[in-house]
Amino acid sequence: MTASATPVRVRDIEAAAGRIAGHVRETPILALESGAFDIAAPIVLKLESLQHSGSFKVRGAFNSLLTLGVPAAGVIAASGGNHGAAVAYAAGRLGHRAEIFVPEISSPVKVARLKDYGAIVHQTGANYGEALAASRRRVEETGALTIHAYDQAEVLAGQGTVAREFERQATAIGGVDTLLVAVGGGGLIGGMAAWTGGRMSGPRLKLVAVEPERCPTLHAAFAAGSPVDVEVGGLAADSLGATRVGTLMFPIAQRAVDDVVLVPDEAIRQAQLALWSRLRLAVEPGGATALAALLAGRYQPARGERVGVLLCGGNVDPATLA
């Protein structure tokens, strides 16, 4: 795919930012003190875990619902939990009916939140792929609008607003060189890469994808040269457990994602507990995955490198952080 055929461009992300303004939060950044987490590099956290519905995904959900016509049957989505919560929240705010299909591994906290947002919840299938298949059958029955968790242009454009927002915020405090981003199906890093790779002026923000060792979708796709199915499991599977990355994001990632690193579950858990114990930030395993790359030494900053870390989700039971 050539640059001219990119399904999501900078102008689409600019339009999405204007469209969803007033519906989503501008989440804060936090510049940490020198030596935080025993890392020599300066670290700036982007607290997207404080977003409406508990994750960045509400950006893509609002952009999709505000761009596409929603029929009387409402909207249907399949999700490991966070995408469903985002769609349910956005649909409720805009007055639409929502049905959400989640796999059986979804956390009780996320399922409860879906119901709190007024969605009809179907918990079915061993993984996201099986929940997605069930949601597609339901769409055929009802004629409802479907919003894909990551492989949809409107979703990518909405998620790309995270990079646009972070770039502006970080520039105001001296900028960062690199941003670590967790990957599941790739909608977030695909949208962010469309922004960073499509900018024609100024230094480009280096994007590093971080995946759990047991959910290596982008790593496997890069090795194969195209999206491929992988077996998924482990601590962060409920939010990062897509069985393959999206076809729309992959050519964007090939151009603008600089590296992919894998982290073990133990490092993800360590990062999650460190964020709680040191900063009192309640972050789910998927949300802590990017920081795990630093704590485990899987990403080692160069001397003087300023590193941004995206905390992408906060849907966690606080009792698990004790």
Secondary structure, 3 states (H helix, E strand, C coil): CCHHHCCCCHHHHHHHHHHHECCECCCCEEECCCCHHHCCCCEEEEEHHHCHHHECHHHHHHHHHHHCCCCCCCEEEECCCHHHHHHHHHHHHHCCCEEEEECCCCCHHHHHHHHHCCCEEEECCCCHHHHHHHHHHHHHHHCCEECCCCCCHHHHHHHHHHHHHHHHHHHCCCCCCEEEEECCCCHHHHHHHHHHHHCCCCCCCEEEEEEECCCCHHHHHHHHCCCCCCCCCCCCHHHHCCCCCCCCHHHHHHHHCCEEEEECHHHHHHHHHHHHHHHCCCCCHHHHHHHHHHHCCCCCCCCCCCEEEEECECCCCHHHHC
